[in-house]
């Protein structure tokens, strides 16, 4: 039956919609995703060549003591770092320093220049953020519209889990409350999703819908679930996802900071929160759990608009997003 009416309003942009089309040079690739990927987020390749939202794996363990006017630094935890390694300290997050010599399972290090920040003990230090970028995830209405619901941001469950090869039974060290059908991925078999068969309430045991088929079993592993919800619809684990590497695209934002008309844009890349790969104008920070860095190869691009223009939109499905137009070239 033919469509009898239609809206004459402009299509509302949403995260992942490519701008300009063929009128502007663009380049895209596809990758299988190993984590839930919302539309319009900055993503990287993991160790297996699959895609995931950018995550921080660079905040060094422990803390560091730095002293103004002194090149010597002291780590609270032994580190192994090569000479020339680029470091950023939470006391002075916008300045990059370099190690003058190797640090081999030791707590003492030397910078190539004198430290110019305020200094003190208990500071955090990170390697310079340089992910193996794959691009910005593109919205695919033909591939995802029928399942257009907010996929959940991955959440690591408390404690550890024991899995047994050939068995559907799980044993947790901490009580878990999980709904039937919850997606769960184990560190003993990363990238492979399983599903909870029956709901659990404050229980240390659970049952999968299928036997655990990994080659590594036992306890001490961690489990990641689909969590409680996300800020944006997206792709489920195992989907083939298109990514823009060069061109202009609407991206998912968090409404943090003051929106610019043109220039650098930052990105959230914490490994412990749900804002992975989400763009922001919040200041750069190396604070553990809320890392923010300048997004490599990305600039905000919104000509003919003023600063602080509203960037919140609600689409016809009732999903509300904060979006920014970004130009990427990687």
N, C-alpha and C positions, 0 to 999 in steps of 0.2 A: 504494500500500500504506500503511495507516495506521501512524502511529508507535506502537511497542509499548512503549517506555519513555522516560522523561524524567527530568531532574534536578530534585530538589526544593530544591536550593540556591538562594540568592538570586542574581540576575544580578549579575555583577561589573561595577562601573562602569568606564568607560574614558574617555580624553579625548574630548570632544565630545558626550558624552551629556547631554541637557538634563534638568534636575531639575524636579520639581513638575508639569510638564505644564500643562494648562489651569487647574489650581488656582491658579497664580501668573501674574500678568500678564506676557506676554512678546511680543517683537516680533522678526521675522527678515526677512532679505532674501536674495537670491541674486545672485552675481556670477560671471563667468568668471574663472578664475585664470590668471595669467601666470607663475606659478612653482609649484613643488611645495608644497602646503600640507598639513602634518600636521593631524590632527583635534585640536581643542581649543586652537588657537593664536590669538593676537591678530593681526588682519590689517588692512591699510590698502589704500586704492585707489592705484594707480600713476597716472602722468601720463595714461594712456589710459583710466582709469576701470575697469581690471581689478583683481583682488585679488592681493595678495602678503602674506607675513608682514611685520610691521612691521620696517623697516630704518632704520639710522641714516645720514642724509645731512647731518647737521648739525655734525659735528666739523670745525672750520675747518682749513684746511691750515696746516702749520707749527706753531710754538709761540708763546707769549706770555710776556712778563715783566710781573709785577704786583708792587707794592710795598706793604707794610703801611702804612696811614695816608696813602696817596696815591691820588688819583683817576686818575692818568695810567697808561696801559698801552701796551706796545710789542709789536707783532706782528713775527715774524721774516719773514713773507710778507705782501705788500700785500693789504689787504682792502677790500671795498666794502660798507659796512653803513649802514643808515639810523639816524638819531637815534631813540632809544627801543627799539632792538633789545635783546632780553633775552639775556643771556649767563650761562653757568655755567663756572667754572674748575675744573680738576682738583685744584687746591690746596684748594678749598673747595666740593665738589660739591653741597652741599645749600643753597647760598645763590645767589639770582638777582640779578644786577646789570643795569643798563641803561646804554646809551650816551647821553651828554649831547648829542652832536652827530654829524653825519654823518662817516663815514670813507670817503673817495672815492679808491680805488686808493692807499691810504697805509698806513703801518705804525704811525702814532701815533693813539691814541684816548683819550677821556676818559669816565670813568664819572660817573653822577649823584651818587654818594656815595663816600666814601673806602673803599678796599679794606681789609677787616678780617681777611683771612686772613694766614697766615705770609708768603706771597709768595715771589718768586724768579724765576729765569729757567727756560726750558724747560717751562713749563706748557702743558697743552692747554686749549682753550676750545671750547665748543659752544653752538649756539643752543638755546633751550629746546625740549625734545622735545614736539612737538605734531603727531602724524601725522593724516592724513585717514582716521580709522578707519571700517572697514566692519563690524567685529564680530568675534566668536569663531567659528571654523569648527566646524560641527555634524557629528557622526558620522552618516553615512547608510548603514546596513547594507544597505538594498535596492539602493543604487546602487554600493556598493563591496565588499560582502562576498565576491563571487566573485574579486576581485583583492586579497584581504586579505593583502598582503605589505608590508614596510617600503619605501615609496618613498624614493628617495634625496634628501638635501638637496643643493641646487645647489652646485657647486664651480666657481670660475673657473680655467680652465687657465692655466698659466704662459706668459708671452710673448704674442704676438699671432698672428692667423691671417689668411690671404689666401683670399677666396672669389671665385669667378668666376661671373657671371650665366650661367645655362644650362649649367653644368658641375657634376659631382658631386665634383670633385677639390678637396681642401683642402691648404694648405701652412702649416705652423706654423713659428714662429721658434725654438721649443724642442721637444725630443723629447717625444713623448706616447705613453703606453701606454693603449690604449682597447679595450674588449671589443666584439665584434660586437653591434649593437643598442643601443649606448650613445646616449642622447638628448643632443643638442647644440643649443644656441641661440646665434646670433651677434649681436653688437652692431649689425652692419649691418642686421639684420632682427629686432629684439627681439620676443619673444613667440611666435615661430614655431619649433616644434621640428623638427629633422632627426634622422636616425639613421645611425650608422656601419655600413657594409655589411660590412666584414671587419675582424677584430681587427688592431691595430697594436701593436708592441713597440718602445719607444724609437725612434720614427720621427717625422720632421717632415712626413710626408705621410699622408693618409687619404682614404677614398672614402665618399661618402654613398650611401644607398639610392635617392635621387632627385636630380635636378639642382637646384642652388641657384636659387631662384626670386625672390630679392629684387630690389629696384630699385636698391640700392646695393651695389656689389661692391668689389673691391680689398683692399689689405692694411691693417694697423694696427688691425684690430678685435680684440675679445676674444671668447672662446668660453666658454660655461658648460655644464657637463655635469651629469648626474644624480648624479655623485659615487659614493661607496662605500657608502652606507647611511644610514639615519636612525634617530632614536630612537622614531619612531612611524609607523604606517601613515598614509596620507593620500591626497589627491587629486592626480592628474597634471595637467600643464599642459593648459589648454583645457577642463577640466571645468567644469560649472556647479555652484557650491559654495554650500550654505546657510550663512548666518551669523546668529548670535544677537546682537541689538543691545540687547535688554532682557530680563532674566530671570536664571535661575540655571542653571549648567552646570558639568560637570566639565572641568577644563582640564589641559593637559599641563604638568608641572613638571619642574625639573631637580634637585630635592632640595637646592638650595643654601640655606644660612642656616637660621634657626629658624622653623618653621611657627607661625603665629599662629592664634588662635581666631576673631578678627574684626578687620578693619581693612584698611589699604592693602596691596596686593600689587604687587610689581615685575615687570618684563618685560625679557627680553633683546632687544636690537634692533641688534646689530652687523650691519654689511653685509658682513663678511668671515668670519663663522663660521656654523656650522650651527644655532645656537640661536635663530634669529630667531623672535620671537613666542612663545617658550616662557616660562612664568611661573616666578618665582624669589623667594626671600626673601634672596638675596645683596644686599649693600648697593649703593646707587646709585653708579655710577661713570661717568666720561666718558672713561676710558682707551680710546684708539683700538684697535679690534678686540675689545673686550669691554664695550661700552656697556650699561649697565643703568639704567632709569629707572622711576619709579612708573607703573604702568599706568593710563592715563586712564580714568575712569569705572568702575573695577573694584575690588572689595573681596573679601577672603577671607570665606567664610561657612560655618563649620562648628560650629554649636551642639552642645552635649552631647558635645564631645570635648575632650581635654586637649591642651596644647601638646606638640609633638614626637611626636604620634601618627604611627605609620607610615603613609606615603602611597604605598607601593609595592604594586602589584597585578599579578597575572599572569592574563591571560584564557585562555579555552579554546583559543585558537590558539597559546599559548605565548609571546605578546608580553608583556613586562614594562614597566610604565609607572610614573612618579611622577605622581600626580594630586592636584588641589586643587579643592574646591568654591568657585566664584566667582560673585558677583552682578555683572552688568554693566548699566549704564544709560548709553547714549550717544545 
